[in-house]
Amino acid sequence: MKKGMNVWSLPNDFSLEEQFKVTKEAGFDTIELNVTENGITDSIVSKDLALAEKLDLTLDADENTLSRIKRLADKYQLPISSLSTALHWTYPLNSNDEKTREKGKLIIRRMIDLCKSLGGDTILVVPGLVTSNQSYDKAYEYAKNALLELAPYAEEQKIVIGLENVWNKFLLSPLEFRRLLDEVNSDYVGAYFDIGNILQYGFPEQWIRILGDKIAKIHVKDFKQSIGSIQGFTNLLQGDINWKACVAELNKIGYDGPLTCELSPYKMNGQQLALDTAGALSYITKL
């Protein structure tokens, strides 16, 4: 398995090139970039003027921007394995508003295009949000219908739509998650499984076994059950994840892709997180 870095884990005052540089120097194998609606992720000028070129991976990124980003991947020999986004919290596929649902699908199509241009193979998608005003059964129905509609385009472009398990009160069982993927029945719609997100209400090693070959990519973070809230998320090896059991199940299903960290940036000395996480991943993958 490879070491992956989601750049959300690094300080937001780093330029995109600084994020590539720090990630490579720490020993990571792949990098995951995040798609925004507006240019906010890399809009702060770096203190290091040599690395201060401003680049934003937005929905409307043009070919010049994509070429510049791809050149960074080539320069640092750091493949862009996948793209993620937070936009489906704003434009959920199961919104009661049809225009919002259509915007959510449009975002997925655009992410597929961006991912293909950057040489990746997977996009991360939050499949739906269950709230007091958006019901569970409708979330399932809308998510399934959207994925059935989008799967042919993903197949055409050879980019996997990876559904992430998040704290959205949806797909709360590995059996249900697997059922949805089986019903969509596409090699290009799978699970983007986040090991740390599950521990509050399940055992990640069991989810890995049940989701099996439907797992396209893996996110890693740790979680302290004694805290039990969003503040319980923590750095690798500091929480209660049974990493040995998780690695054993990943090996059983033949997963050899990146374990991509998605962590909160350090408040000081931001590049240290990359070094610490790379070391933790080296330990974890040898368990």
C-alpha positions in Angstrom: 0.0 0.0 0.0 1.1 3.5 -0.7 1.3 6.7 1.4 -1.2 9.4 0.3 -1.6 13.0 1.4 -4.8 15.0 1.2 -3.6 18.6 1.1 -6.4 19.7 3.6 -3.9 18.2 6.1 -1.4 21.0 5.4 -1.6 24.7 6.3 -3.9 26.7 4.0 -1.2 29.4 3.7 1.0 27.0 1.8 1.0 27.5 -1.9 0.1 24.5 -4.0 3.7 24.0 -4.9 4.7 24.1 -1.2 2.1 21.4 -0.6 3.6 19.3 -3.3 7.2 20.0 -2.1 6.4 19.2 1.6 4.5 16.0 0.7 7.3 14.7 -1.5 10.0 15.5 0.9 8.1 13.6 3.7 8.1 10.5 1.6 4.6 10.3 0.3 3.8 8.4 -2.9 0.6 10.2 -4.0 -1.3 13.4 -3.4 -5.0 14.2 -3.3 -6.2 17.7 -4.3 -9.5 19.3 -3.3 -12.0 20.9 -5.7 -13.7 24.2 -4.6 -16.4 26.3 -6.2 -14.4 29.5 -5.9 -10.7 30.1 -5.7 -9.9 29.9 -2.0 -7.6 26.9 -1.4 -4.5 28.5 -2.7 -5.3 32.2 -2.8 -2.9 33.3 0.0 0.6 34.3 -1.3 3.3 32.1 0.1 6.0 33.6 2.3 8.5 31.8 0.0 8.3 33.8 -3.2 10.0 31.1 -5.1 6.9 28.9 -4.5 4.3 31.6 -4.5 2.6 30.9 -7.8 -1.2 30.9 -7.1 -3.2 28.0 -8.3 -6.8 27.1 -7.5 -8.4 23.8 -8.4 -12.0 25.1 -9.0 -14.9 23.7 -10.9 -14.2 26.2 -13.7 -10.4 25.6 -13.8 -9.2 26.1 -17.4 -6.7 24.0 -19.4 -3.9 26.4 -18.5 -4.5 25.9 -14.8 -4.7 22.2 -15.1 -1.5 22.0 -17.1 0.3 24.0 -14.5 -1.0 21.7 -11.7 0.0 18.7 -13.8 3.5 20.1 -14.2 3.8 20.3 -10.4 2.9 16.6 -10.2 5.5 15.8 -12.8 8.2 18.1 -11.2 7.8 16.4 -7.8 7.1 12.9 -9.2 4.0 12.9 -7.1 0.9 11.5 -8.9 -2.5 13.0 -8.2 -4.3 9.8 -7.3 -7.7 11.3 -6.6 -9.8 14.5 -6.1 -12.1 15.3 -3.2 -14.5 18.1 -2.4 -16.7 19.4 0.3 -19.2 20.8 -2.2 -21.7 18.0 -1.7 -22.4 19.2 1.8 -23.8 22.3 0.1 -25.2 20.6 -3.0 -26.4 17.2 -1.8 -27.6 14.6 -4.3 -30.7 14.1 -2.1 -31.8 17.7 -1.7 -35.5 18.3 -1.7 -34.7 21.0 -4.3 -34.3 19.6 -7.8 -31.9 22.4 -8.9 -29.6 21.6 -5.9 -29.6 17.9 -6.9 -28.8 18.7 -10.5 -25.9 21.0 -9.3 -24.6 18.1 -7.2 -24.6 15.8 -10.3 -23.0 18.6 -12.4 -20.2 18.8 -9.8 -19.5 15.1 -10.1 -19.3 15.3 -13.9 -16.9 18.2 -13.7 -14.8 16.4 -11.0 -14.6 13.4 -13.4 -13.3 15.7 -16.1 -10.8 17.4 -13.8 -9.5 14.1 -12.4 -9.0 12.7 -15.9 -7.1 15.8 -17.0 -4.8 15.5 -13.9 -4.1 11.8 -14.4 -6.1 10.5 -11.4 -8.5 7.6 -11.3 -11.0 8.4 -8.4 -13.2 11.2 -7.2 -14.6 11.4 -3.6 -18.3 12.0 -3.3 -20.5 12.4 -0.2 -23.6 10.5 -1.4 -26.3 12.2 0.6 -27.3 14.0 3.8 -30.0 12.8 6.2 -31.6 15.6 8.2 -35.0 16.4 9.8 -36.1 17.8 6.4 -34.3 15.2 4.2 -35.4 11.7 4.9 -33.3 8.5 4.9 -35.4 6.7 2.4 -35.4 9.6 0.0 -31.6 10.0 0.5 -31.2 6.4 -0.6 -33.5 6.8 -3.6 -32.0 10.0 -4.8 -28.4 8.7 -4.3 -29.1 5.5 -6.2 -30.8 7.3 -9.1 -28.0 9.9 -9.4 -25.4 7.2 -9.4 -27.2 5.1 -12.0 -27.4 8.2 -14.1 -23.7 9.2 -13.6 -22.2 5.7 -13.8 -22.1 5.5 -17.7 -20.1 8.8 -17.8 -17.7 7.6 -15.2 -17.3 4.4 -17.1 -16.7 6.3 -20.4 -14.0 8.4 -18.7 -12.5 5.5 -16.7 -12.8 7.5 -13.4 -14.3 5.9 -10.3 -16.9 7.7 -8.3 -15.9 6.8 -4.7 -18.6 7.2 -2.1 -17.3 8.3 1.3 -18.7 7.3 4.6 -19.0 10.5 6.6 -21.0 11.7 9.6 -24.1 12.3 7.5 -26.5 9.9 9.2 -26.6 7.8 6.0 -25.4 4.4 5.0 -24.9 3.5 8.6 -24.4 -0.2 7.9 -21.7 -1.9 5.8 -24.5 -4.3 4.5 -26.5 -1.3 3.3 -23.5 0.4 1.8 -22.6 -2.8 -0.1 -26.3 -3.2 -1.2 -26.3 0.3 -2.7 -23.1 -0.4 -4.6 -24.4 -3.8 -5.8 -27.6 -2.2 -7.0 -25.8 0.4 -9.0 -23.6 -2.4 -10.3 -20.8 -0.5 -11.9 -17.0 -1.0 -11.7 -16.8 2.8 -11.7 -18.9 3.4 -8.6 -17.3 2.2 -5.4 -16.5 3.0 -1.8 -14.0 5.7 -0.7 -13.7 4.1 2.7 -12.6 6.4 5.6 -11.3 4.2 8.4 -11.5 6.8 11.1 -15.0 8.0 10.3 -16.5 4.6 11.2 -15.2 3.9 14.7 -18.0 5.9 16.4 -20.6 3.4 15.3 -18.8 0.4 13.9 -15.6 -1.5 13.4 -13.6 -0.5 10.3 -12.0 -3.9 9.8 -15.6 -5.4 9.5 -16.6 -2.8 7.0 -13.4 -3.5 4.9 -14.2 -7.2 4.8 -17.9 -6.6 3.8 -17.3 -3.9 1.3 -14.4 -6.0 -0.1 -13.7 -5.4 -3.8 -16.0 -2.4 -3.8 -13.4 -0.3 -2.0 -11.7 2.0 -4.5 -9.7 4.2 -2.1 -8.9 4.6 1.6 -8.8 7.6 3.8 -7.1 7.4 7.2 -7.3 9.3 10.4 -7.6 8.1 14.0 -10.4 8.5 16.6 -10.5 8.6 20.4 -13.7 6.9 21.5 -13.4 8.4 25.0 -14.2 11.8 23.5 -16.8 10.5 21.0 -17.5 13.8 19.2 -16.0 15.5 16.3 -13.2 16.5 18.6 -12.3 12.9 18.9 -10.6 12.8 15.5 -6.9 12.7 15.9 -3.6 11.8 14.2 -2.6 8.3 13.3 -1.6 6.0 16.2 -3.1 8.4 18.8 -6.6 6.9 18.8 -8.4 3.6 19.1 -8.3 2.2 15.6 -7.2 -1.4 15.4 -4.7 -0.8 12.6 -3.4 -4.3 12.7 -6.9 -5.7 12.0 -7.5 -3.1 9.3 -4.3 -3.8 7.5 -5.0 -7.6 7.6 -8.4 -7.1 6.0 -7.0 -4.7 3.4 -4.4 -7.3 2.5 -7.1 -10.0 2.2 -9.0 -8.0 -0.4 -5.8 -7.2 -2.2 -5.9 -3.5 -1.7 -2.6 -1.9 -2.9 -3.7 1.7 -3.4 -2.9 4.7 -1.2 -3.8 5.2 2.4 -4.5 8.9 2.1 -4.4 10.9 5.3 -7.1 13.4 5.9 -6.1 15.2 9.1 -6.3 18.6 10.8 -3.3 20.8 10.1 -0.8 21.5 12.9 -1.2 25.0 14.3 2.6 25.5 14.2 5.3 24.0 12.0 2.8 22.7 9.5 5.2 20.5 7.5 5.8 18.4 10.6 2.4 16.8 10.2 3.6 15.3 6.9 6.7 13.9 8.5 4.9 12.5 11.4 2.1 11.0 9.3 4.6 9.4 6.8 6.3 7.7 9.7 3.0 6.5 11.2 2.0 5.1 7.8 5.3 3.3 7.4 4.6 1.6 10.7 0.9 0.8 10.0 1.5 -0.8 6.6 4.1 -3.2 8.1 1.7 -4.5 10.7 
